[in-house]
Amino acid sequence: GSRAPVQALVDRVSAWFVPMVVLIALLTLLYGGLLVNDWQTGLVRAVAVLVISCPCALGLATPTAIMVGIGEGARQGILVRDADALQRAASAAVVVFDKTGTLTQGQVRLTDVVNVSAGPFDRMQALALAAALEAGSAHPIAHAVRAAADESAISALPSVSNFRTEAGVGVFGQIDGVCYGLERWTNQFVQGGADTITTTTSELMGEGKSLSVLTYDGLPAALLAFSDTLRPDAIEAIKRLNRQGLTPVMLTGDQPEAARVVAAQLGIDDVHAGIMPAGKAGVVSQLMMAHPAGAIMVGDGINDAPALASASVGVAMGGGMDIAMESAGIVLMHNRLTGVPEAVSLSRRTLSKIRQNLFLAFIYNVLAIPLAVSGALSPVIAGAAMACSSISVVGNSLLLRRKQQKD
């Protein structure tokens, strides 16, 4: 039931087209009756003008193409929730990707636990404390910490009180009266850590790993390094977007060093890393100002919802959070990243069909109205021609179902 922006143009044209046709028909009638003195001929010609100009094809041009395009998208696993998004995707110049869970599989794995201070606990105790802090979280990092604790046969976790979470920062709580936190790594921890912390973090982030830090009374006590694997089709998706003339951009809250490693593997040059969840929408808005043609945002999590809503077109991964899918105009139900270039291709093809349909709808009128005025077309022939124009529009829209080669 949604309307594509191009439909507004059709409505404006129709607002002028219909009165003009009625005026031409009236003048044709008056010409035949008053000047030629043949009201019967004038009436027949006027009726022919009205019949040949019936804007059925004009009204069918946009909705038929959109309906066929949406249906074709559904067969490809691309759920189009808004006709406006289908049109805007055709003109976008930038595609912005979240990293974790979008470019990567989101199956984060804890690989390293490194003590960086002479804290009152060893590696196993650090892991137990981190797992206790993450016990109630649904974040991929939390799943990885709990899975590592289970693999290490840590059965009894300490009790956490005064638990709190800060979006984009980490989780905090008290254990045995001591304040602990598991926070996203930032360079501010370098000043409070041991001399080896800079070397350790550089080595881990150089391997493309994301870092969290277990804090003890606000000071870094242990580093936790996490790795994730790229989606199997991520590189192919980026290549196809480049061939389509779109610029891929990575937008992530991860550390810049780790993000650049992943971006280099994918062939993405523009990286915005270390962005807090609340700041993602702002970055998308800045990109849209720099690229007036529009920006597509691709994400999967709660943190991505504001950015999905602020982009020209939001594309959500089908395996992501419900709030992300509600904020997006297009949902990739098959959860494949190559669905992004497929959605762009479908959008461009649909918009092309709409333009072709509008041309077909108008060309009949432009050619046939003068013939009807001159009497070369009878109302019967005009009716048949009008039907042909509608059939041509519907048939042209159905051509969207033809199998297309990959971009």
C-alpha positions as CSV (number, residue, x, y, z in Angstrom):
1,G,0.0,0.0,0.0
2,S,3.0,2.3,0.1
3,R,3.7,4.8,-2.7
4,A,7.0,5.2,-4.5
5,P,8.1,8.8,-4.9
6,V,7.9,8.5,-8.7
7,Q,4.1,8.1,-8.3
8,A,3.9,11.7,-7.2
9,L,5.3,12.8,-10.6
10,V,2.6,10.7,-12.3
11,D,-0.1,12.3,-10.1
12,R,1.1,15.8,-11.0
13,V,1.1,14.9,-14.7
14,S,-2.3,13.4,-14.5
15,A,-3.6,16.5,-12.8
16,W,-2.8,18.4,-16.0
17,F,-3.3,15.6,-18.5
18,V,-7.0,14.8,-17.7
19,P,-8.3,18.3,-17.9
20,M,-6.4,18.9,-21.1
21,V,-7.9,15.8,-22.7
22,V,-11.4,16.8,-21.7
23,L,-10.8,20.3,-23.2
24,I,-9.5,18.8,-26.5
25,A,-12.5,16.5,-26.7
26,L,-14.8,19.5,-26.1
27,L,-13.1,21.6,-28.7
28,T,-13.3,18.7,-31.1
29,L,-17.0,18.4,-30.5
30,L,-17.6,22.2,-31.0
31,Y,-15.4,22.2,-34.1
32,G,-17.5,19.4,-35.7
33,G,-20.8,20.9,-34.7
34,L,-20.3,24.6,-35.2
35,L,-17.7,24.9,-37.9
36,V,-18.3,21.7,-39.9
37,N,-22.0,21.7,-39.0
38,D,-21.9,17.9,-38.3
39,W,-22.6,17.3,-34.7
40,Q,-22.6,13.5,-35.1
41,T,-19.1,13.4,-36.6
42,G,-18.0,15.9,-33.9
43,L,-19.4,13.7,-31.2
44,V,-17.8,10.5,-32.6
45,R,-14.4,12.2,-32.8
46,A,-14.8,13.6,-29.3
47,V,-15.6,10.2,-27.9
48,A,-12.6,8.7,-29.7
49,V,-10.4,11.4,-28.1
50,L,-11.7,10.4,-24.6
51,V,-11.4,6.7,-25.2
52,I,-7.8,6.8,-26.6
53,S,-6.7,9.1,-23.8
54,C,-8.1,7.0,-21.0
55,P,-5.2,7.1,-18.5
56,C,-5.5,3.4,-17.5
57,A,-1.9,2.7,-18.7
58,L,-0.7,5.7,-16.8
59,G,-2.3,4.5,-13.6
60,L,-0.9,1.0,-14.1
61,A,2.7,2.1,-15.0
62,T,4.1,2.4,-11.5
63,P,2.1,-0.1,-9.3
64,T,2.5,-3.0,-11.7
65,A,6.2,-2.6,-11.9
66,I,6.5,-2.3,-8.1
67,M,4.3,-5.3,-7.5
68,V,6.3,-7.5,-9.9
69,G,9.6,-6.1,-8.5
70,I,8.5,-6.8,-4.9
71,G,7.3,-10.3,-5.9
72,E,10.6,-11.0,-7.7
73,G,12.5,-9.8,-4.6
74,A,10.5,-12.2,-2.4
75,R,11.5,-15.1,-4.7
76,Q,15.1,-14.1,-4.2
77,G,14.8,-13.8,-0.4
78,I,14.6,-10.0,-0.5
79,L,11.7,-8.7,1.5
80,V,10.8,-5.2,0.4
81,R,8.8,-3.5,3.2
82,D,8.5,-0.1,1.6
83,A,8.1,0.9,-2.1
84,D,9.9,4.1,-1.3
85,A,13.0,2.1,-0.2
86,L,12.8,0.1,-3.5
87,Q,13.1,3.3,-5.5
88,R,15.7,5.1,-3.3
89,A,18.1,2.1,-3.5
90,A,18.4,2.6,-7.2
91,S,20.0,6.0,-6.8
92,A,22.2,5.5,-3.7
93,A,25.9,6.2,-4.0
94,V,27.2,4.7,-0.8
95,V,26.6,1.4,1.1
96,V,27.5,1.5,4.8
97,F,28.1,-1.8,6.6
98,D,28.2,-2.6,10.2
99,K,31.0,-5.0,11.0
100,T,30.1,-7.6,13.6
101,G,27.2,-9.8,12.5
102,T,27.0,-8.1,9.1
103,L,30.3,-8.3,7.4
104,T,31.3,-11.1,9.8
105,Q,29.3,-14.1,10.8
106,G,28.7,-12.8,14.4
107,Q,30.0,-16.0,15.9
108,V,32.6,-14.3,18.1
109,R,35.2,-16.5,19.8
110,L,37.4,-15.7,22.8
111,T,41.0,-16.4,21.7
112,D,43.2,-14.8,24.4
113,V,43.0,-13.8,28.0
114,V,46.2,-11.8,29.0
115,N,46.8,-10.4,32.5
116,V,48.3,-6.9,32.2
117,S,48.7,-6.1,35.9
118,A,49.6,-7.9,39.1
119,G,46.0,-8.4,40.0
120,P,44.8,-10.7,42.7
121,F,43.7,-13.4,40.2
122,D,45.1,-15.6,37.4
123,R,43.8,-16.2,33.9
124,M,41.0,-18.6,35.0
125,Q,39.8,-16.2,37.7
126,A,39.8,-13.4,35.1
127,L,37.7,-15.5,32.8
128,A,35.3,-16.4,35.6
129,L,34.9,-12.8,36.6
130,A,34.2,-11.8,33.0
131,A,31.7,-14.6,32.5
132,A,29.9,-13.5,35.7
133,L,29.6,-9.9,34.4
134,E,28.3,-11.1,31.1
135,A,25.9,-13.7,32.5
136,G,22.7,-11.8,31.5
137,S,23.9,-10.1,28.3
138,A,22.8,-11.1,24.7
139,H,25.8,-9.4,23.1
140,P,28.0,-11.6,20.9
141,I,30.9,-10.8,23.2
142,A,28.9,-12.1,26.1
143,H,28.1,-15.4,24.3
144,A,31.8,-15.8,23.5
145,V,32.9,-15.2,27.1
146,R,30.3,-17.6,28.5
147,A,31.2,-20.3,25.9
148,A,34.9,-20.0,26.9
149,A,34.0,-20.3,30.6
150,D,32.1,-23.5,29.8
151,E,34.9,-24.9,27.8
152,S,37.3,-24.2,30.7
153,A,35.0,-26.1,33.0
154,I,34.2,-23.1,35.1
155,S,31.0,-24.1,36.7
156,A,30.5,-21.8,39.7
157,L,30.5,-18.1,38.8
158,P,30.8,-15.4,41.4
159,S,27.7,-13.4,42.3
160,V,27.4,-9.9,40.8
161,S,25.5,-7.1,42.5
162,N,24.7,-3.5,41.4
163,F,24.9,-4.7,37.8
164,R,24.7,-2.0,35.1
165,T,25.3,-1.7,31.4
166,E,26.4,1.2,29.3
167,A,25.6,1.0,25.6
168,G,28.8,0.9,23.5
169,V,31.0,0.9,26.7
170,G,30.5,-2.4,28.6
171,V,29.1,-4.0,31.7
172,F,29.8,-3.2,35.3
173,G,29.1,-4.7,38.7
174,Q,30.3,-5.5,42.2
175,I,31.8,-8.8,43.2
176,D,32.6,-9.3,46.8
177,G,32.4,-5.6,47.3
178,V,34.9,-4.8,44.6
179,C,33.9,-2.9,41.4
180,Y,34.6,-4.8,38.2
181,G,33.9,-4.0,34.6
182,L,34.3,-5.6,31.2
183,E,34.7,-2.7,28.8
184,R,35.5,-2.0,25.2
185,W,39.2,-1.3,24.8
186,T,40.2,2.3,24.3
187,N,43.6,4.0,24.4
188,Q,42.8,5.6,27.7
189,F,43.7,2.3,29.4
190,V,47.3,2.6,28.3
191,Q,48.0,5.1,31.0
192,G,46.7,2.8,33.7
193,G,48.2,-0.4,32.6
194,A,51.6,-2.1,32.6
195,D,54.4,-1.3,30.2
196,T,53.6,-4.4,28.1
197,I,50.0,-3.4,27.5
198,T,50.8,-1.3,24.3
199,T,52.8,-4.1,22.7
200,T,50.2,-6.7,23.6
201,T,47.3,-4.7,22.2
202,S,49.1,-3.8,19.0
203,E,49.9,-7.5,18.4
204,L,46.3,-8.6,19.0
205,M,44.7,-5.9,17.0
206,G,47.2,-6.4,14.2
207,E,45.6,-9.9,13.9
208,G,42.2,-8.3,13.4
209,K,41.0,-9.2,16.9
210,S,38.6,-7.1,18.9
211,L,39.7,-6.3,22.5
212,S,37.8,-5.9,25.8
213,V,39.4,-5.1,29.1
214,L,38.5,-6.5,32.5
215,T,38.9,-3.6,35.0
216,Y,39.5,-3.9,38.7
217,D,38.6,-0.7,40.6
218,G,38.8,1.2,37.3
219,L,42.3,-0.1,36.3
220,P,43.0,-2.6,33.5
221,A,43.6,-6.1,34.9
222,A,43.2,-8.4,31.9
223,L,42.8,-8.2,28.2
224,L,40.3,-10.4,26.4
225,A,40.8,-10.8,22.6
226,F,38.0,-11.9,20.3
227,S,38.0,-13.1,16.7
228,D,35.2,-13.4,14.2
229,T,35.2,-14.8,10.7
230,L,34.1,-13.0,7.6
231,R,30.9,-14.1,5.9
232,P,31.7,-16.4,3.0
233,D,30.1,-14.1,0.5
234,A,31.4,-10.8,2.0
235,I,34.2,-10.3,-0.5
236,E,32.0,-11.2,-3.4
237,A,29.3,-8.7,-2.2
238,I,31.8,-5.9,-2.0
239,K,33.2,-6.6,-5.4
240,R,29.7,-6.6,-7.0
241,L,28.9,-3.3,-5.3
242,N,32.1,-1.8,-6.7
243,R,31.1,-3.0,-10.2
244,Q,27.7,-1.3,-9.7
245,G,29.5,2.0,-9.0
246,L,28.7,2.1,-5.3
247,T,31.2,3.0,-2.6
248,P,31.4,0.5,0.4
249,V,32.0,2.0,3.9
250,M,32.6,0.2,7.2
251,L,30.9,1.6,10.3
252,T,31.8,-0.1,13.6
253,G,32.4,0.5,17.2
254,D,35.4,-1.8,17.1
255,Q,39.0,-0.6,17.6
256,P,40.3,1.3,14.5
257,E,43.3,-1.0,14.2
258,A,41.3,-4.2,14.1
259,A,38.6,-2.7,11.9
260,R,41.2,-1.6,9.3
261,V,42.6,-5.2,9.2
262,V,39.1,-6.6,8.4
263,A,38.5,-3.7,5.9
264,A,41.7,-4.5,4.1
265,Q,40.7,-8.1,3.7
266,L,37.4,-7.0,2.1
267,G,38.8,-4.3,0.0
268,I,37.0,-1.4,1.8
269,D,38.9,1.8,1.9
270,D,36.6,4.0,3.9
271,V,36.5,3.0,7.6
272,H,34.7,4.7,10.5
273,A,35.8,2.8,13.6
274,G,35.4,3.4,17.4
275,I,31.9,4.9,16.8
276,M,29.5,4.7,19.8
277,P,26.0,3.3,19.0
278,A,24.5,6.7,19.4
279,G,26.9,8.2,17.0
280,K,26.3,5.8,14.1
281,A,23.2,7.6,12.9
282,G,25.2,10.9,12.9
283,V,27.9,9.3,10.7
284,V,25.3,8.0,8.3
285,S,23.8,11.5,8.1
286,Q,27.2,13.0,7.3
287,L,27.7,10.5,4.5
288,M,24.3,11.4,3.1
289,M,25.3,15.1,3.1
290,A,28.5,14.2,1.3
291,H,26.6,12.0,-1.1
292,P,23.3,13.7,-2.0
293,A,22.3,10.6,-4.1
294,G,21.7,8.7,-0.8
295,A,23.2,6.1,1.4
296,I,22.2,2.5,2.1
297,M,22.9,1.2,5.7
298,V,23.3,-2.5,6.2
299,G,23.1,-3.8,9.8
300,D,21.7,-6.5,12.1
301,G,21.7,-5.4,15.7
302,I,20.0,-3.1,18.2
303,N,22.8,-0.7,17.9
304,D,22.3,-0.4,14.2
305,A,18.5,0.5,14.4
306,P,19.0,4.3,14.5
307,A,21.4,4.3,11.6
308,L,19.1,2.0,9.6
309,A,16.2,4.5,10.2
310,S,18.3,7.6,9.3
311,A,19.7,6.2,6.0
312,S,18.1,6.7,2.6
313,V,17.5,2.9,2.7
314,G,17.9,0.6,5.6
315,V,18.8,-3.1,4.8
316,A,18.6,-5.6,7.7
317,M,20.0,-9.1,7.8
318,G,17.3,-11.6,8.3
319,G,19.2,-13.3,11.1
320,G,19.5,-10.1,13.1
321,M,17.5,-8.5,15.9
322,D,13.8,-7.8,15.3
323,I,14.2,-4.0,16.0
324,A,16.7,-3.8,13.2
325,M,14.3,-5.5,10.8
326,E,11.5,-3.2,11.9
327,S,13.8,-0.1,11.2
328,A,14.8,-1.3,7.7
329,G,12.9,-0.8,4.4
330,I,14.5,-4.0,3.0
331,V,15.2,-7.3,4.8
332,L,17.5,-10.0,3.5
333,M,15.5,-13.1,4.7
334,H,18.2,-15.5,3.4
335,N,20.8,-13.7,5.5
336,R,23.3,-13.6,2.6
337,L,25.4,-10.4,2.1
338,T,25.2,-10.8,-1.7
339,G,21.5,-9.9,-1.3
340,V,22.6,-6.2,-1.0
341,P,23.9,-5.9,-4.6
342,E,20.9,-8.1,-5.7
343,A,18.6,-5.6,-4.0
344,V,20.3,-2.7,-5.7
345,S,20.0,-4.4,-9.1
346,L,16.4,-5.2,-8.5
347,S,15.7,-1.6,-7.5
348,R,17.4,-0.3,-10.6
349,R,15.6,-2.7,-12.9
350,T,12.2,-1.8,-11.3
351,L,12.8,1.9,-11.7
352,S,13.8,1.4,-15.3
353,K,10.6,-0.5,-16.0
354,I,8.6,2.3,-14.4
355,R,10.2,4.8,-16.8
356,Q,9.6,2.5,-19.7
357,N,6.0,2.0,-18.7
358,L,5.4,5.8,-18.5
359,F,6.9,6.2,-21.9
360,L,4.6,3.4,-23.3
361,A,1.6,5.1,-21.6
362,F,2.3,8.5,-23.1
363,I,3.4,7.5,-26.5
364,Y,0.0,6.1,-27.4
365,N,-1.6,9.4,-26.3
366,V,0.9,11.6,-28.1
367,L,0.5,9.7,-31.4
368,A,-3.2,8.8,-31.2
369,I,-4.9,12.0,-29.9
370,P,-4.2,13.9,-33.2
371,L,-5.5,11.0,-35.2
372,A,-8.6,10.9,-33.1
373,V,-9.2,14.6,-33.5
374,S,-8.8,14.3,-37.3
375,G,-11.2,11.4,-37.5
376,A,-8.6,8.8,-38.5
377,L,-9.5,6.7,-35.4
378,S,-13.0,5.5,-34.7
379,P,-14.0,4.9,-31.0
380,V,-13.8,1.1,-31.6
381,I,-10.2,1.3,-32.8
382,A,-9.4,3.8,-30.1
383,G,-10.7,1.4,-27.5
384,A,-8.6,-1.4,-28.9
385,A,-5.5,0.8,-28.9
386,M,-6.2,1.9,-25.3
387,A,-6.4,-1.7,-24.2
388,C,-3.1,-2.4,-26.1
389,S,-1.4,0.3,-24.1
390,S,-2.5,-1.2,-20.8
391,I,-1.4,-4.7,-22.0
392,S,2.0,-3.4,-23.1
393,V,2.5,-1.8,-19.6
394,V,1.6,-5.0,-17.8
395,G,3.6,-7.1,-20.1
396,N,6.7,-4.9,-19.8
397,S,6.4,-5.1,-16.0
398,L,6.3,-8.9,-16.1
399,L,9.7,-8.9,-17.9
400,L,11.2,-8.1,-14.5
401,R,10.8,-11.8,-13.8
402,R,13.3,-12.7,-16.4
403,K,16.5,-14.2,-14.9
404,Q,19.3,-11.7,-14.9
405,Q,23.0,-12.2,-15.0
406,K,25.0,-11.3,-11.9
407,D,26.4,-7.8,-11.9
